[in-house]
Amino acid sequence: MKNSARPESDIFNELAALCLRPGYVHALAYLSFRDNVILYTDELKKPDLEKMFSFSRLIRTEINTLLGLMIKAEIDWVLPASTTLRQYIDASEQLLLELHNCLSSEFFTGATKEAIKSGTFAPIERGAALREPIFYAGEAAYNFQYLDFAVRKYSADRAWFQANRGFTIDQASLVAKVIDEVKADDFDEDRKHMHKQHPDNWTMLPFFTFQSEAIAAKTGHSKELVEKILGAFALDTTERNEGFSNLHDFNVITAKPLLRMPSGAFVSLQSYSLAEAIYEAPFYWMAQDKAYLPMLTKNRGDFTENFIADRLNLVFGPENVHQNVDIIESKAENISEIDVLVIWANRVILVQAKSKRFTIEARKGNDRIIRDDFKKAVQSAYDQGALCAKSLLNKRCKFVTKDGCEIQLPQHIKEIYLFCVVSDHYPALSFQVRQFLKTQNVDRLQAPLVMDIFAIDAMTEMLQSPLHFLSYINRRSNFDKLLMASQELTILGFHLANNLWVESDIDCLHLGDDFTSGLDIAMAVRRTRMQGSETPDGVLTRCGKTTVGRIVKEIDARPDPATVDLGFLLLGMSERAVNEMSLVVDRLAARTRGDGKIHDATFPFADGSGITFHCTDEPSDVSGPRLDFYCRHRKYKEKAAKWFGLCMSSKGPKVRFGVTLTYPWTYDRNMDERTCDMPAPMPTDQVIQEILDVRNRVNKVGRNDPCPCGSGLKYKKCCLNR
């Protein structure tokens, strides 16, 4: 990275002077239209989102910086000459790029050969180096999440809002949604009007302008109520943002993102900023009411815990999700409390939630404040979670809900997952976790997942199958140290498209934000009236109709601890492997249907485990011992720590029962003798080739002849179209 030739203050001051030039608001409107407005036809698709991941695009915090500097003087609304407007735009981009390079250069401060060689060069430990990822952090939430969650977040404060503000947050949320609808309705008319004008008179400002009357008409609210709501988030015309003297100072535009024109019309240059302000700003309104502060604190904590519990209910069912669980070791001693506890088969999820915010002083790069904020928001949640995890393995502990019911834990807990969740956007959270979080070595406790409620919402929306959800967090934890991403949604988006996996020869996998495009579309389609694909093409769409996909669904429906590991194994397979395995099992079933005999296939995996499919319609008291006998010998032969066996019926094929063997391999002389002549499993590609060879021999088979695969069906109803 090339170091900036000028100090940050000089660049910031020049940018401030530029933003005060006459008519600069029109340059801002152009930049916001270019970098924030997504145009598409009929359905939103991935190519429509490409520009949102361009390195040249100005992000929301950059545009807010320009806005915050522009309002340091009275806004000049007169449209400048087109050449002047172009100069404003070019100069803005150049100065923002220079500012970015200046912030980035902090990372390399102290990067001498000696420091690098000795290992003392640790840039992320310095607050100054964190200012860049904090400022340029990706959006952690969708605007519709902010608006929907705000309604729930402040539902318990409804009386306060009515008494002190004259409106409620659900009314404010509706107004924000309708603003976008009105601007979308007016888009074609505004575009036609602009094209009728000479290009020198073109401005993008009308695309962001609206009248309160139009909002009132569409919401059904009175104009007075709409004006009251808009006024709460509109900048006072006398506001000069005097406290905004440096990049990370408080910028009043983040709390009041609406501008008001001399005509009385409102301007919303960034819909996202309004949604975020509706979610976050009311907290500060109520915090000024000292008498209400205790109730505010309680309501914030209740909202976070209740929200997380409700989202996890969607995945695991309310019977498996417990809230506010007390851990009691004796009648007199209450060890700790679990905010949300999930039990599914032999897996446990612990959730510890905090409402601590990332402060303005921390954003400025103050090392002490950054660490203090992190300790209160994340480290304390982790430490409490680790204590609870230890208690789960302590047979003397009881786990009791607030209504006095004792929770029965699994007899043997295989894995414990810890979620540390914050209720607000916490910039550069992934970078801070990597650098500051101090973890403990607790038996069966996996690497923690630190995220905000917006990520929890997306995870539970897209992974509503318990097995899919657990499989994802299992790999997310296992690969924790190998994954680099600006936000949790990026990793989730990558998983949905590519089935999260990191090969053993990879030391670090850095994921770009563009991996979220499929997830972005799916969430928008599910939560708004946008047209598009509600499920990203990938892990949720490609294998569901295959035999392996059906097996996964059967495991999901029956949360047997013995089969969860098998589910993880199957979900971790590539699409090609799933299709090949399904093809083999289908052919086994067809042969059993045709000749009534037993047919087997064994698949070893790279991690040393494996699975054997045993296709027979014999009674289970006959087929069960046979499958168990074979799997035990195969496991020993392969020196595997675990082996799975599935007995399949010839119809479907469907799973009849399974065998799971998970115990350490140890030498056994008798087993050595029994397995010495046991042939190695046939490679999958060789099994596939045999099936293909059968298909290739059908040239002389008529459509109504018996299928050569031995299924007993006519060729036209069996292999002809496979």
C-alpha positions in Angstrom: 0.0 0.0 0.0 1.4 3.4 -1.0 1.6 5.8 1.9 -0.3 9.0 1.6 1.9 12.0 1.0 -0.3 14.2 3.2 -1.6 13.9 6.7 -5.2 12.9 7.2 -6.2 16.3 8.6 -5.1 18.1 5.4 -7.1 15.7 3.2 -10.2 16.0 5.5 -10.0 19.8 5.5 -9.8 19.9 1.7 -12.7 17.5 1.4 -14.7 19.7 3.8 -14.0 22.8 1.7 -15.1 20.9 -1.5 -18.4 19.9 0.1 -19.2 23.6 0.9 -19.0 24.6 -2.8 -22.2 26.0 -4.3 -24.6 23.2 -5.5 -22.5 20.4 -4.1 -25.7 18.6 -3.1 -26.2 17.7 -6.8 -22.9 15.9 -6.9 -23.9 14.0 -3.8 -27.2 13.0 -5.4 -25.3 11.7 -8.5 -22.8 9.7 -6.3 -25.6 8.2 -4.2 -27.6 7.3 -7.4 -24.6 5.7 -9.0 -23.5 3.7 -6.0 -26.7 3.0 -4.1 -29.6 2.6 -6.6 -30.0 -0.9 -8.1 -31.8 -1.0 -11.4 -33.2 -4.3 -12.6 -35.9 -5.7 -14.9 -38.6 -8.1 -13.6 -36.4 -10.1 -11.2 -33.4 -9.1 -9.2 -30.4 -11.3 -10.3 -26.7 -11.5 -9.3 -25.4 -9.4 -12.2 -27.7 -6.6 -11.1 -25.7 -6.4 -7.8 -22.2 -6.5 -9.3 -21.6 -2.8 -8.9 -22.4 -3.0 -5.2 -19.2 -4.9 -4.7 -17.0 -2.7 -6.9 -13.9 -1.3 -5.2 -14.6 2.0 -6.9 -18.0 2.3 -5.3 -18.4 4.8 -2.5 -19.9 3.1 0.6 -22.5 4.5 2.9 -20.0 5.8 5.5 -18.2 7.7 2.8 -21.3 9.4 1.4 -22.4 10.2 5.0 -19.0 11.9 5.5 -19.6 14.1 2.5 -23.1 14.8 3.7 -21.8 15.7 7.2 -19.3 18.1 5.7 -21.8 19.7 3.4 -24.2 20.7 6.2 -21.5 22.7 7.9 -22.9 25.6 6.0 -26.4 26.3 4.6 -27.0 24.1 1.6 -26.9 25.7 -1.8 -29.6 24.0 -3.9 -28.8 25.7 -7.2 -27.7 23.3 -9.9 -24.1 24.2 -11.0 -22.8 23.9 -14.5 -22.3 20.4 -15.8 -18.5 20.9 -16.0 -18.4 22.1 -12.4 -20.6 19.2 -11.3 -18.2 16.8 -13.0 -15.2 18.5 -11.2 -17.0 18.1 -7.8 -17.6 14.4 -8.5 -14.0 13.7 -9.6 -12.5 15.7 -6.8 -14.7 13.9 -4.2 -13.6 10.5 -5.4 -9.9 11.4 -5.6 -9.9 12.9 -2.0 -11.8 9.9 -0.6 -9.3 7.5 -2.2 -6.4 9.5 -0.8 -8.1 9.4 2.6 -8.5 5.6 2.3 -4.9 5.2 1.5 -3.9 7.4 4.4 -6.0 5.2 6.8 -4.6 2.0 5.3 -1.1 3.1 5.7 -1.5 3.0 9.5 -1.4 -0.8 9.2 2.2 -0.7 8.1 3.4 1.7 10.8 6.4 0.0 12.5 6.7 -2.7 9.8 10.5 -2.9 9.9 12.4 -6.0 8.9 13.5 -6.4 12.5 9.9 -6.2 13.9 8.6 -8.6 11.3 11.4 -11.1 11.8 11.1 -10.9 15.6 7.3 -11.2 15.5 6.7 -8.0 17.4 4.9 -6.4 14.4 1.2 -6.7 15.3 -0.7 -3.9 13.6 -4.2 -5.0 14.5 -3.3 -4.6 18.2 -3.1 -0.8 17.7 -6.3 1.2 17.6 -5.0 3.4 14.9 -4.7 0.4 12.5 -8.3 -0.6 13.3 -9.7 2.8 12.2 -9.6 1.6 8.6 -11.7 -1.6 9.0 -14.0 0.2 11.4 -14.8 3.0 8.9 -14.9 0.7 5.9 -16.7 -2.2 7.5 -19.4 -3.8 5.3 -23.0 -3.4 6.1 -23.9 -5.8 8.8 -27.7 -5.6 8.3 -30.2 -5.1 5.6 -32.4 -2.0 5.7 -35.5 -4.1 6.0 -34.0 -5.8 9.0 -33.5 -2.5 10.7 -37.1 -1.4 10.1 -38.7 -4.7 11.0 -36.5 -5.2 14.1 -37.1 -1.7 15.3 -40.8 -2.4 15.7 -40.0 -5.3 18.0 -37.1 -3.6 19.7 -39.2 -0.7 20.9 -42.6 -2.4 21.3 -42.3 -2.4 25.1 -41.6 1.4 24.9 -44.7 2.2 23.0 -46.2 4.3 25.8 -43.0 6.4 26.2 -42.9 7.2 22.5 -46.5 8.2 22.4 -46.1 10.5 25.4 -42.8 12.0 24.5 -42.7 11.9 20.7 -46.3 11.7 19.6 -45.7 8.6 17.4 -44.7 5.0 17.7 -41.8 3.2 16.1 -44.1 0.9 14.0 -45.5 4.1 12.5 -42.0 5.4 11.8 -41.0 2.1 10.2 -44.0 2.1 8.0 -43.3 5.7 6.9 -39.7 4.7 5.9 -40.9 1.7 3.9 -43.5 3.9 2.1 -40.8 6.5 1.2 -39.0 3.9 -0.8 -42.3 2.8 -2.4 -43.3 6.3 -3.4 -39.8 7.0 -4.8 -40.0 3.7 -6.8 -43.5 4.7 -8.1 -42.2 8.1 -9.2 -39.0 6.7 -10.8 -40.3 6.4 -14.4 -42.0 9.8 -14.3 -38.8 11.5 -12.9 -36.7 9.8 -15.6 -39.0 10.9 -18.4 -39.0 14.4 -17.0 -35.2 14.5 -16.9 -34.8 13.2 -20.4 -37.0 16.1 -21.7 -34.4 18.5 -20.4 -31.1 19.5 -21.9 -28.3 17.4 -20.5 -26.7 20.4 -18.9 -29.8 20.6 -16.6 -29.8 17.0 -15.6 -29.7 16.3 -11.8 -30.3 13.1 -9.9 -31.8 15.0 -6.9 -35.5 14.5 -7.9 -35.0 10.7 -7.6 -34.4 11.2 -3.8 -37.1 13.8 -3.2 -40.6 13.3 -1.8 -43.5 15.2 -0.3 -45.0 14.4 3.1 -48.5 14.5 1.5 -47.6 11.5 -0.8 -46.4 9.5 2.2 -49.5 10.3 4.3 -51.8 9.3 1.4 -50.1 5.9 1.1 -49.7 5.1 4.8 -53.2 6.3 5.7 -51.7 8.4 8.5 -52.5 12.1 8.8 -50.1 14.6 7.3 -49.5 16.0 10.8 -48.4 12.6 12.1 -46.1 12.0 9.0 -44.6 15.4 9.4 -43.9 14.7 13.1 -42.1 11.4 12.2 -40.1 12.9 9.3 -39.2 15.9 11.5 -37.7 13.5 14.1 -35.2 12.2 11.6 -34.8 15.4 9.5 -31.9 17.8 9.9 -32.7 21.2 11.4 -31.9 23.8 8.7 -29.8 25.6 11.3 -27.7 22.5 12.2 -24.0 23.0 11.3 -22.6 19.7 12.6 -19.9 21.5 14.6 -18.7 18.4 16.4 -17.8 16.7 13.2 -14.1 17.8 12.8 -12.5 14.5 12.2 -13.4 11.4 10.3 -14.5 9.4 13.3 -16.3 12.2 15.2 -20.0 11.9 15.7 -21.7 12.9 12.5 -25.2 14.2 13.1 -26.3 13.0 9.7 -26.3 9.4 11.0 -29.1 10.3 13.5 -30.9 12.8 11.2 -30.4 11.6 7.6 -33.3 13.5 6.0 -32.7 16.9 4.5 -35.4 19.5 3.9 -35.5 21.7 0.8 -36.6 25.3 0.8 -39.8 24.2 -1.0 -40.7 22.0 2.0 -39.9 18.7 0.2 -37.8 16.1 1.9 -34.6 14.5 0.6 -33.4 11.0 1.5 -30.1 10.3 -0.2 -29.6 6.9 1.5 -32.6 4.8 2.5 -30.3 2.6 4.5 -29.3 5.5 6.7 -32.9 6.3 7.5 -33.6 2.7 8.4 -30.5 2.5 10.6 -31.5 5.8 12.4 -35.0 4.4 13.1 -33.4 1.4 14.7 -30.6 3.1 16.7 -31.4 6.8 17.4 -34.5 6.2 19.7 -32.2 4.5 22.2 -30.4 7.8 22.7 -33.7 9.7 23.0 -34.9 7.5 25.8 -31.4 7.4 27.5 -31.7 11.1 28.2 -34.8 10.4 30.3 -32.9 9.3 33.5 -36.1 8.1 35.2 -36.8 5.8 32.3 -33.2 4.5 32.0 -33.7 1.3 34.1 -36.8 0.3 32.0 -34.9 1.1 28.8 -32.0 -1.2 29.9 -34.4 -4.1 30.8 -36.3 -3.8 27.6 -33.2 -3.8 25.5 -32.0 -7.0 27.1 -35.4 -8.7 26.9 -35.6 -7.8 23.2 -32.3 -9.4 22.3 -32.9 -12.6 24.2 -36.5 -13.0 23.0 -35.6 -12.3 19.4 -32.8 -14.9 19.4 -35.0 -17.5 21.1 -37.8 -16.9 18.6 -35.4 -17.2 15.6 -33.9 -20.5 16.9 -37.4 -21.8 17.5 -37.9 -21.7 13.7 -35.1 -24.1 13.3 -35.2 -26.5 16.3 -38.8 -26.1 17.5 -39.8 -24.4 20.8 -39.6 -27.7 22.7 -35.8 -27.7 22.1 -35.2 -24.0 22.8 -35.0 -22.8 26.4 -34.7 -19.2 27.6 -33.2 -17.7 30.8 -31.9 -21.0 32.2 -30.4 -20.9 35.7 -27.5 -23.2 36.5 -27.7 -24.5 40.0 -25.0 -26.6 41.6 -26.6 -26.8 45.1 -29.8 -25.5 46.6 -28.0 -22.3 47.7 -25.7 -21.6 44.8 -26.7 -20.2 41.4 -23.6 -20.5 39.2 -24.7 -18.5 36.2 -27.5 -18.0 33.6 -27.8 -19.1 30.0 -29.7 -16.6 27.9 -30.8 -19.2 25.3 -30.1 -22.9 25.4 -30.8 -25.2 22.5 -30.6 -29.0 22.8 -30.9 -31.2 19.7 -29.9 -34.8 19.8 -26.4 -34.8 21.4 -25.5 -31.2 20.4 -26.0 -28.1 22.5 -26.0 -24.4 21.6 -25.4 -21.8 24.2 -26.3 -18.2 23.5 -25.0 -15.3 25.6 -26.3 -11.9 24.4 -25.1 -8.4 25.2 -26.4 -5.0 24.3 -23.1 -3.1 24.7 -22.5 -0.7 21.8 -19.3 0.3 20.1 -18.7 3.9 21.3 -17.6 7.0 19.3 -14.3 7.2 21.2 -13.5 3.6 20.2 -14.2 4.5 16.5 -11.5 7.2 16.8 -8.9 4.5 17.5 -8.5 4.8 21.2 -6.8 1.6 22.2 -8.1 1.5 25.7 -11.7 2.3 24.8 -11.7 -0.3 21.9 -10.6 -3.0 24.3 -13.0 -1.9 27.0 -15.9 -1.9 24.6 -14.9 -5.3 23.3 -14.6 -6.7 26.9 -18.1 -5.6 27.8 -19.7 -6.6 24.5 -17.9 -9.8 23.6 -15.3 -11.1 26.1 -17.8 -11.0 29.0 -20.3 -13.0 26.9 -17.6 -15.5 26.0 -16.4 -15.9 29.6 -20.0 -16.5 30.8 -20.6 -18.9 28.0 -17.4 -20.9 28.8 -18.5 -21.2 32.5 -21.9 -22.4 31.4 -20.2 -25.0 29.0 -18.2 -26.4 31.9 -21.4 -26.6 33.9 -23.1 -28.7 31.2 -20.5 -31.4 31.8 -20.8 -31.2 35.6 -23.2 -33.9 36.7 -23.8 -32.0 39.9 -25.4 -29.1 38.1 -29.1 -28.6 37.4 -30.5 -26.5 34.6 -33.8 -24.8 35.5 -36.1 -22.5 33.6 -37.7 -19.4 35.2 -40.9 -21.4 35.7 -39.0 -24.0 37.8 -38.9 -26.8 35.2 -35.6 -28.8 35.2 -34.2 -29.4 31.7 -33.0 -32.9 30.9 -29.6 -32.9 29.2 -28.5 -35.5 26.7 -26.8 -38.5 28.4 -23.6 -37.7 26.4 -23.0 -34.3 24.9 -20.9 -34.6 21.8 -20.3 -30.9 21.0 -21.2 -27.5 22.6 -21.5 -24.4 20.4 -21.2 -21.0 21.9 -22.9 -17.9 20.2 -21.8 -14.5 21.6 -24.4 -12.1 20.1 -24.6 -8.3 20.1 -27.8 -6.4 19.4 -26.4 -3.6 17.3 -24.0 -3.3 14.4 -20.5 -3.6 15.8 -18.0 -2.4 13.1 -14.9 -4.6 12.3 -16.2 -7.2 14.7 -14.5 -10.1 13.0 -11.1 -8.3 13.1 -11.5 -7.5 16.7 -12.5 -11.1 17.6 -9.5 -12.4 15.8 -7.2 -10.1 17.7 -8.7 -9.5 21.2 -10.8 -12.5 22.1 -9.2 -14.7 24.8 -10.6 -18.2 24.7 -10.4 -21.1 27.1 -9.8 -24.8 26.5 -13.1 -26.4 27.6 -13.9 -30.0 26.8 -16.3 -30.3 23.8 -16.7 -26.5 23.5 -16.1 -25.5 19.9 -14.6 -22.2 18.7 -17.2 -19.4 19.5 -19.3 -17.7 16.9 -19.4 -14.0 17.6 -22.1 -12.2 15.6 -24.9 -9.7 15.8 -28.6 -10.4 15.7 -28.8 -9.6 12.0 -26.5 -12.5 11.2 -28.6 -14.8 13.5 -31.7 -13.7 11.6 -30.1 -14.6 8.2 -28.8 -17.9 9.4 -32.1 -19.0 10.8 -33.9 -17.8 7.7 -31.8 -19.7 5.3 -31.0 -22.8 7.3 -34.3 -23.8 8.9 -33.4 -27.5 9.0 -31.7 -28.4 12.3 -29.1 -30.6 10.5 -28.3 -27.9 7.9 -27.9 -25.3 10.7 -25.8 -27.5 12.9 -23.7 -28.7 9.9 -22.9 -25.1 9.0 -22.0 -23.9 12.5 -19.9 -27.1 12.9 -17.8 -26.2 9.9 -17.9 -22.5 10.8 -16.3 -23.3 14.1 -13.8 -25.9 12.8 -12.5 -23.5 10.1 -12.7 -20.4 12.4 -8.9 -19.6 12.3 -8.7 -20.2 8.5 -11.5 -17.9 7.4 -11.1 -14.2 6.8 -14.1 -12.0 6.0 -15.3 -8.5 6.8 -18.6 -9.8 8.2 -20.5 -13.0 9.1 -23.0 -12.7 6.2 -20.1 -13.1 3.8 -19.2 -16.6 5.2 -22.9 -17.6 5.3 -23.3 -16.5 1.6 -20.2 -18.5 0.6 -21.6 -21.6 2.4 -25.0 -21.3 0.7 -23.3 -21.1 -2.7 -20.3 -23.4 -2.3 -20.9 -25.6 0.8 -18.3 -24.3 3.3 -15.1 -26.3 3.2 -11.4 -25.4 3.5 -8.9 -27.9 2.1 -6.1 -29.1 4.4 -3.4 -27.4 2.4 -4.9 -24.0 2.7 -3.7 -21.8 5.6 -6.1 -18.9 5.1 -9.3 -18.4 3.0 -10.1 -14.8 2.4 -13.7 -14.2 1.2 -14.9 -11.2 -0.7 -18.2 -9.5 0.1 -19.5 -10.4 -3.3 -20.2 -13.9 -2.0 -23.3 -12.4 -0.3 -25.1 -11.6 -3.6 -27.2 -14.7 -3.6 -28.0 -14.3 0.1 -28.8 -10.6 -0.5 -31.4 -11.4 -3.2 -32.9 -14.3 -1.2 -33.4 -12.2 2.0 -34.9 -9.3 0.0 -37.3 -11.6 -1.8 -38.4 -13.3 1.5 -38.8 -10.1 3.4 -40.0 -7.5 0.8 -42.1 -7.6 -2.3 -39.0 -7.8 -4.5 -39.1 -10.5 -7.3 -36.2 -13.0 -7.5 -34.9 -16.3 -6.2 -35.8 -16.9 -2.6 -33.1 -19.6 -2.2 -29.5 -19.2 -3.5 -28.4 -21.8 -6.0 -26.1 -24.1 -4.0 -26.2 -26.3 -1.0 -30.0 -25.9 -0.4 -31.1 -26.5 -4.0 -28.8 -28.9 -5.8 -29.0 -32.2 -3.8 -32.5 -32.1 -2.2 -34.1 -34.5 -4.7 -31.3 -37.0 -4.7 -31.3 -40.2 -2.6 -28.6 -38.7 -0.4 -30.7 -35.6 0.0 -33.7 -37.7 1.1 -31.5 -39.5 3.6 -30.5 -36.2 5.1 -34.2 -35.2 5.5 -34.9 -38.5 7.2 -32.0 -37.9 9.7 -33.4 -34.3 10.2 -36.8 -35.6 11.1 -35.4 -38.1 13.7 -32.8 -36.3 15.8 -31.0 -39.5 16.9 -27.5 -38.8 18.4 -26.2 -41.8 16.5 -27.1 -40.3 13.1 -26.1 -36.6 13.5 -22.5 -37.2 12.6 -23.6 -39.1 9.5 -25.8 -36.1 8.5 -22.7 -33.8 8.9 -20.7 -36.2 6.7 -23.3 -36.3 3.9 -23.9 -32.5 4.0 -20.1 -32.0 3.7 -20.0 -33.8 0.4 -19.6 -32.1 -3.0 -22.5 -32.0 -5.4 -20.7 -34.4 -7.7 -20.1 -36.9 -4.8 -23.8 -36.6 -3.7 -25.0 -37.4 -7.2 -22.6 -40.3 -7.7 -23.4 -41.8 -4.3 -27.1 -41.4 -5.0 -26.7 -43.1 -8.4 -25.0 -46.1 -6.8 -27.6 -46.5 -4.0 -30.4 -46.2 -6.6 -28.9 -49.0 -8.6 -28.4 -51.2 -5.5 -32.1 -50.9 -4.8 -33.0 -51.6 -8.4 -31.0 -54.8 -8.3 -32.5 -55.9 -5.0 -36.0 -55.3 -6.4 -35.0 -57.4 -9.4 -33.4 -60.4 -7.8 -34.3 -60.2 -4.2 -30.7 -60.5 -3.2 -28.5 -58.4 -0.9 -26.4 -55.7 -2.6 -23.8 -53.6 -0.9 -21.6 -50.5 -1.6 -19.0 -49.0 0.6 -17.7 -45.4 0.4 -14.5 -44.4 2.3 -13.9 -40.7 3.0 -10.7 -38.7 3.1 -10.9 -38.2 6.9 -10.7 -42.0 7.3 -14.3 -42.6 8.1 -16.8 -44.3 5.7 -20.3 -45.5 5.0 -21.7 -48.8 3.9 -25.1 -49.1 2.2 -26.7 -52.5 2.7 -29.7 -52.9 0.4 -32.1 -55.8 1.5 -35.7 -56.4 2.3 -34.9 -59.1 4.8 -36.3 -58.8 8.4 -34.3 -56.4 10.6 -33.4 -59.2 13.0 -31.5 -60.8 10.2 -30.2 -57.8 8.3 -29.3 -55.8 11.4 -26.6 -58.1 12.9 -25.2 -58.7 9.4 -24.7 -55.0 8.7 -23.3 -54.4 12.2 -20.9 -57.3 11.7 -19.7 -56.0 8.4 -19.3 -52.4 9.5 -17.3 -53.4 12.6 -14.9 -55.4 10.4 -14.7 -52.7 7.7 -14.0 -50.0 10.4 -11.2 -52.1 11.8 -9.8 -52.9 8.3 -9.7 -49.2 7.4 -8.3 -48.2 10.9 -11.2 -45.7 11.1 -12.3 -43.8 14.2 -15.9 -44.0 13.0 -18.0 -45.9 10.5 -21.6 -45.7 9.4 -23.9 -48.3 8.0 -27.4 -47.8 6.5 -29.8 -50.6 5.7 -31.9 -49.5 2.7 -35.1 -50.9 1.5 -35.4 -51.7 -2.2 -38.4 -49.3 -2.5 -37.6 -45.7 -2.7 -34.9 -46.5 -1.7 -35.6 -45.6 1.9 -33.6 -45.9 5.1 -34.7 -48.8 7.3 -32.2 -48.4 10.1 -28.6 -47.4 10.7 -25.4 -48.4 12.5 -23.0 -45.8 13.9 -19.7 -46.9 15.2 -17.6 -44.2 16.9 -14.8 -45.5 19.1 -11.0 -45.2 18.8 -9.3 -47.8 16.6 -7.1 -50.2 18.6 -5.1 -53.2 17.4 -6.9 -56.5 17.9 -5.1 -59.8 16.9 -8.4 -61.6 16.3 -9.8 -58.8 14.2 -6.6 -58.7 12.3 -7.0 -62.4 11.3 -10.6 -62.0 10.4 -10.0 -59.0 8.1 -6.7 -60.0 6.5 -8.4 -61.2 3.3 -11.1 -58.5 3.3 -10.9 -56.7 0.0 -10.5 -52.9 -0.2 -13.7 -51.0 -1.0 -14.1 -50.5 -4.7 -13.3 -46.9 -5.7 -16.4 -44.9 -6.4 -15.4 -44.1 -10.0 -15.1 -47.8 -10.7 -18.5 -48.5 -9.2 -19.9 -45.7 -11.4 -18.2 -47.1 -14.4 -19.8 -50.5 -13.8 -23.2 -48.8 -13.7 -22.4 -46.9 -16.9 -21.3 -50.2 -18.6 -24.8 -51.6 -17.7 -26.3 -48.6 -19.4 -24.1 -49.0 -22.5 -25.4 -52.5 -22.9 -28.9 -51.4 -23.5 -28.5 -50.7 -27.2 -30.3 -54.0 -28.1 -32.9 -53.6 -25.4 -36.4 -52.6 -26.4 -38.4 -50.0 -24.5 -40.8 -52.7 -23.2 -38.1 -55.3 -22.5 -36.9 -56.0 -18.9 -34.3 -53.5 -17.8 -30.8 -55.0 -17.8 -30.1 -53.5 -14.4 -32.1 -56.2 -12.8 -34.8 -54.0 -11.3 -37.7 -56.1 -12.7 -39.2 -53.0 -14.4 -39.5 -52.4 -18.1 -36.5 -50.6 -19.6 -38.6 -47.5 -20.5 -39.7 -47.1 -16.8 -36.3 -47.6 -15.4 -32.9 -46.8 -16.9 -34.0 -45.4 -20.3 -34.3 -41.8 -19.1 -31.7 -41.9 -16.3 
